[in-house]
């Protein structure tokens, strides 16, 4: 039994990697959105509300401090969900889960704000993976059949 040429093997590896990357980007984005929906549902089921102070804003999160009741100050480790447009020192209304005040979101915001950021990764990865897959396709690398010139009469 003969082994396929190295070029064919390399094309096969490129196609497999392209499919895996595209699939991973789609699945991870779907899971991110699912997590946002689940967290919002958990907050909605056992909701408390408070006025929070934005303590810190970084590229990835905004940390808030708020009173979850009975003078118990909470500063969630992961920050607040949907922190777009927050600035340090700002006071905002937040909604949190009473049973777990670390689940907190800015009041009036929901998982729908996560759709565009979550889908931005597969929007780039899937077309690039499709191009890589197509470029590594065996049909692209086969010589085209020669067409004989037509008989001239």
C-alpha positions as CSV (number, residue, x, y, z in Angstrom):
1,X,0.0,0.0,0.0
2,X,1.5,3.3,-1.0
3,X,1.4,6.5,1.1
4,X,-0.1,9.6,-0.3
5,X,2.4,12.3,-1.3
6,X,3.4,14.9,1.3
7,X,1.6,17.7,-0.5
8,X,-1.7,15.7,-0.3
9,X,-1.2,15.0,3.3
10,X,-0.5,18.7,4.0
11,X,-3.7,19.7,2.2
12,X,-5.7,17.2,4.2
13,X,-4.2,18.6,7.5
14,X,-5.1,22.2,6.4
15,X,-8.7,21.2,5.6
16,X,-9.1,19.4,8.9
17,X,-7.6,22.4,10.9
18,X,-9.9,24.8,9.0
19,X,-13.0,22.8,9.8
20,X,-12.0,22.4,13.5
21,X,-11.3,26.1,13.9
22,X,-14.5,27.1,12.2
23,X,-16.5,24.7,14.3
24,X,-14.8,25.7,17.5
25,X,-15.4,29.4,16.9
26,X,-19.1,28.8,16.2
27,X,-19.6,26.4,19.2
28,X,-17.7,28.7,21.6
29,X,-19.8,31.7,20.5
30,X,-23.0,29.8,20.9
31,X,-21.9,28.7,24.4
32,X,-21.0,32.3,25.4
33,X,-24.5,33.4,24.3
34,X,-26.1,30.5,26.2
35,X,-24.2,31.4,29.3
36,X,-25.4,35.0,29.1
37,X,-29.0,33.8,28.7
38,X,-28.7,31.4,31.7
39,X,-27.2,34.1,33.9
40,X,-29.9,36.5,32.9
41,X,-32.6,33.9,33.8
42,X,-30.9,33.2,37.1
43,X,-30.9,36.9,37.9
44,X,-34.6,37.3,36.8
45,X,-35.7,34.4,39.0
46,X,-34.3,35.8,42.3
47,X,-33.7,39.5,41.5
48,X,-32.5,42.2,43.8
49,X,-31.6,45.7,42.8
50,X,-29.2,48.3,44.1
51,X,-27.3,51.4,43.2
52,X,-23.7,50.5,42.6
53,X,-20.5,52.5,42.2
54,X,-18.2,51.6,39.4
55,X,-14.9,51.0,41.2
56,X,-12.6,50.1,38.3
57,X,-12.9,49.8,34.5
58,X,-10.4,47.8,32.4
59,X,-10.5,46.5,28.8
60,X,-12.4,43.4,29.8
61,X,-14.6,44.2,32.8
62,X,-16.0,46.8,35.1
63,X,-15.8,46.2,38.8
64,X,-18.7,47.5,40.9
65,X,-19.4,47.8,44.6
66,X,-23.0,47.7,45.9
67,X,-25.0,47.0,49.0
68,X,-26.7,43.6,48.6
69,X,-28.9,44.2,51.7
70,X,-28.2,44.4,55.4
71,X,-25.2,46.6,54.8
72,X,-23.4,43.7,53.1
73,X,-21.1,45.3,50.4
74,X,-20.4,43.1,47.4
75,X,-17.7,43.5,44.8
76,X,-18.1,40.6,42.3
77,X,-14.9,39.0,41.2
78,X,-15.9,38.9,37.5
79,X,-17.4,42.4,37.5
80,X,-20.7,43.4,36.1
81,X,-22.3,41.9,33.1
82,X,-22.7,44.1,30.0
83,X,-20.4,46.9,31.2
84,X,-20.4,48.9,27.9
85,X,-20.1,52.7,28.5
86,X,-19.3,52.6,32.2
87,X,-16.7,54.9,33.8
88,X,-14.9,54.8,37.2
89,X,-16.8,56.6,39.9
90,X,-20.1,56.4,38.0
91,X,-23.2,55.3,39.9
92,X,-25.5,52.9,38.1
93,X,-28.5,50.8,38.9
94,X,-27.7,47.1,39.0
95,X,-29.8,43.9,39.2
96,X,-28.3,40.9,41.0
97,X,-29.3,37.4,42.1
98,X,-30.0,37.5,45.8
99,X,-28.8,34.0,46.4
100,X,-25.5,34.8,44.6
101,X,-24.8,38.6,44.4
102,X,-21.8,37.9,42.2
103,X,-24.3,37.5,39.3
104,X,-24.9,41.2,38.6
105,X,-25.8,43.1,35.5
106,X,-26.4,46.8,34.7
107,X,-30.2,47.4,35.1
108,X,-32.1,47.3,31.8
109,X,-29.4,45.4,30.0
110,X,-29.6,41.8,28.8
111,X,-27.9,39.0,26.9
112,X,-28.8,40.7,23.6
113,X,-25.9,43.0,24.1
114,X,-23.6,40.0,23.8
115,X,-24.8,38.9,20.4
116,X,-22.6,41.2,18.2
117,X,-19.3,40.6,20.2
118,X,-20.0,36.9,20.4
119,X,-20.7,36.5,16.7
120,X,-17.8,38.7,15.6
121,X,-15.2,35.9,16.1
122,X,-17.0,33.4,13.8
123,X,-17.8,36.2,11.4
124,X,-14.1,36.4,10.8
125,X,-12.9,32.8,11.4
126,X,-15.5,31.0,9.3
127,X,-14.8,32.8,6.0
128,X,-11.1,32.5,6.5
129,X,-11.4,28.8,7.3
130,X,-13.6,28.4,4.2
131,X,-10.9,30.1,2.1
132,X,-8.2,27.8,3.5
133,X,-10.4,24.8,3.0
134,X,-11.1,25.7,-0.6
135,X,-7.4,26.5,-1.3
136,X,-6.4,23.1,0.1
137,X,-9.1,21.3,-1.9
138,X,-7.7,18.5,-4.2
139,X,-9.7,20.0,-7.1
140,X,-7.7,23.2,-6.9
141,X,-4.4,21.3,-7.2
142,X,-5.4,18.9,-10.1
143,X,-4.2,19.9,-13.5
144,X,-7.1,21.0,-15.8
145,X,-7.8,18.6,-18.6
146,X,-6.4,19.6,-22.0
147,X,-8.9,20.6,-24.5
148,X,-8.0,19.6,-28.0
149,X,-8.5,22.3,-30.6
150,X,-11.6,21.9,-32.7
151,X,-11.2,20.5,-36.1
152,X,-11.2,23.3,-38.6
153,X,-13.0,22.3,-41.8
